[in-house]
């Protein structure tokens, strides 16, 4: 976003004395330019002009020679009694009598670097003599600033912050895409004038001479065989030659300071001047080494197979839609000089020996520039402005300003000839019904108010018959295309605060859907169980899938690859939640949180192997029904999953006991809890072949009809090690969409609460060790319900598992607690005993179980 130094803004608009960046932000927000940030002064505290009155070189043991200096910094800042301050300095490019910049104790230089009196090299240095880099004025750190070399002569004690512009605040603003003119001091100044009524001087209007046709310059040809949406890529190209320029001299300090405040690095006179004019007026310009350019210069579209090394050193393959600036080295339009409106190439850049320059400013199609910028992932300052719309009347003005600055500071001489290929058209004229602003905004604007506002923005307003105005929009406002755009300008400049706030009546809604309520209930239940919800990015790499130890043929390795990923290292969309959730767990463990339980509810992407490729459709055209159907067919399934990871201690150790480590049973219990909240009965079976889980401690979770829901259990040891998690870490992952589809849709029926007492029975069954406990539990439930007392089972729980000397080898004892209650009577001892016998009989019939003695 553009940065606005207040002293620079004052070149275009009258600013009141004492204006702060905060007040400027408040003024600009009234016309829709919001504050992004306020950058404070580069230097705070005392920074003054000093004169060196003594300089004594002192060689040191390390071979370095320092200077012990006495510096007169004025009566207000010298030592008590008026003696000059003693300062140690390591630079040698100054002498007695030179005036320098001195940071006194209490100053804070960029960094931040606070200045204080300190003992060094056997002296107490009471301040610092500053170099350009230490003040943020450039990269020169070899020597300190001698003011005479900058053409500055000021009395000792003068505030150097004001002298060098280091006390300026800078406002950074947020500009919406439709207001590209505000990417310049000219545009921001105009908006400040609209907000406050301050006097604005438009430095971007062409003079009468600049409106006249030009001739005699370098030959330039504009051609476009494949315009985007029928709009030529370039409709104006202005160029002028300047000879004998010291192109690589440093630009003047005031220009370097302004560029630095605006966020750009000074590089040399030619480049700095073009950047300065771009920031000042909003027109990107470019300087070519004239000796490296062969006429005619041709603006055209790229040809198949062409490449260009841009100024950032990247070798780029060009697309036939790219608009290029070429010259005729070898053949006409045969060599590419740059991507039009985006970035120049290395073949014609200004070098150390450059003295003759070709200065160019053009007007390019915003759509063409935007597509090229995004295609090459190259968001240059020029592209930011061209893709938002640049004033087509500015190129001639901008070239003249660049030439003027080069001649003034680089000693060049411009050629008499000037190139101006101008195919621009007049700005559109919009017919505006005078009552439209009032009807749309709800404020009774008068005709005079509407006319005044539109005239203030630079439009030419005339009558267009009964109750209508003909408005010719200014050339710098390409966003004004239809009457409602003008209505917005009226509302904006007359004040949004004048628009009454009337809230519409909210229509009656149904609230959350059943699925939304259930998902929230699942998240709430897991949080109540001690889990912490996290949100992870869905972008993954092949290394992350490898860390899950997934087989090569596993469907979860078939991932959708993004054409334009945020990071090339993570170009795929996740196919399961654990792949990103385990990364979140690893980060937490790496930061010392070794006892954790985290979960996530999110989408995964599961492309089908036979899915058709999505068609690539042109922009700006509504797709047909067949196109939409083809796109929908190519979109992969995106089921919603819930997953959790547990590691470390489930219950901490303390005076109350040794605590308990989280294990696979906690993961399985969490998965069962999710199913219980959804209201679905699930079946658990052992699964020894589903990575990333442990082959002996993994449960397959399915619906009663066998539909897979997910898995839960302990993670495979290799997966635990790959993620740096505590040993025996566990996890679960369930398909929440499958559970929701199986959830009952009928209202839950309430059952009467029995007032009769509870009867308890415990039964321990010895079964083969290979029989799953869940199967035995099912047998216990079935047998108890079939007992002579009827279905009086209220609850059945497994409370003990025993393997040892008291049971035969190859078997284990499973102990169940039965809670029995009848709705119409108190159960007798004979009835509860009958239930117990029925349980044993059913378990014996299924598994050959025996009652443990």
Secondary structure as UniProt FT lines:
FT   STRAND          3..5
FT   HELIX           6..9
FT   TURN            10..12
FT   TURN            17..18
FT   HELIX           21..29
FT   TURN            30..32
FT   STRAND          34..39
FT   STRAND          47..59
FT   TURN            61..62
FT   STRAND          65..72
FT   TURN            75..77
FT   TURN            80..81
FT   STRAND          85..89
FT   TURN            96..97
FT   STRAND          99..103
FT   TURN            105..106
FT   STRAND          108..109
FT   TURN            110..112
FT   STRAND          113..114
FT   STRAND          118..120
FT   TURN            121..122
FT   STRAND          123..125
FT   STRAND          128..129
FT   TURN            132..136
FT   HELIX           147..150
FT   TURN            156..157
FT   HELIX           160..164
FT   TURN            165..167
FT   STRAND          170..174
FT   TURN            177..178
FT   HELIX           180..182
FT   HELIX           185..196
FT   TURN            203..204
FT   HELIX           208..211
FT   STRAND          220..222
FT   TURN            229..230
FT   STRAND          234..243
FT   TURN            247..248
FT   HELIX           253..261
FT   TURN            262..263
FT   HELIX           269..281
FT   STRAND          285..289
FT   HELIX           290..292
FT   STRAND          297..301
FT   TURN            304..305
FT   STRAND          307..310
FT   TURN            311..312
FT   STRAND          315..317
FT   TURN            320..321
FT   STRAND          323..327
FT   TURN            332..333
FT   STRAND          335..339
FT   TURN            340..342
FT   STRAND          343..345
FT   HELIX           346..348
FT   TURN            352..353
FT   STRAND          357..364
FT   HELIX           366..375
FT   TURN            376..377
FT   HELIX           381..386
FT   TURN            387..388
FT   TURN            392..393
FT   HELIX           394..410
FT   STRAND          413..414
FT   STRAND          418..422
FT   STRAND          429..433
FT   TURN            434..435
FT   HELIX           436..441
FT   HELIX           447..456
FT   TURN            457..458
FT   STRAND          460..463
FT   TURN            466..467
FT   STRAND          468..472
FT   TURN            475..476
FT   TURN            478..479
FT   HELIX           483..494
FT   HELIX           496..498
FT   HELIX           514..528
FT   TURN            529..530
FT   STRAND          532..533
FT   STRAND          539..540
FT   HELIX           542..547
FT   TURN            548..549
FT   TURN            552..553
FT   HELIX           555..557
FT   TURN            563..564
FT   HELIX           568..570
FT   STRAND          572..573
FT   HELIX           578..590
FT   TURN            591..592
FT   STRAND          596..603
FT   TURN            609..610
FT   TURN            619..620
FT   HELIX           625..634
FT   STRAND          640..647
FT   STRAND          649..651
FT   TURN            655..656
FT   STRAND          660..661
FT   HELIX           664..678
FT   STRAND          683..686
FT   TURN            691..692
FT   STRAND          693..702
FT   TURN            704..705
FT   STRAND          708..715
FT   HELIX           717..722
FT   TURN            723..724
FT   TURN            727..728
FT   STRAND          730..735
FT   HELIX           736..742
FT   STRAND          759..768
FT   TURN            769..770
FT   HELIX           773..785
FT   TURN            788..789
FT   STRAND          793..802
FT   TURN            805..806
FT   TURN            809..810
FT   STRAND          811..820
FT   HELIX           829..847
FT   STRAND          850..851
//
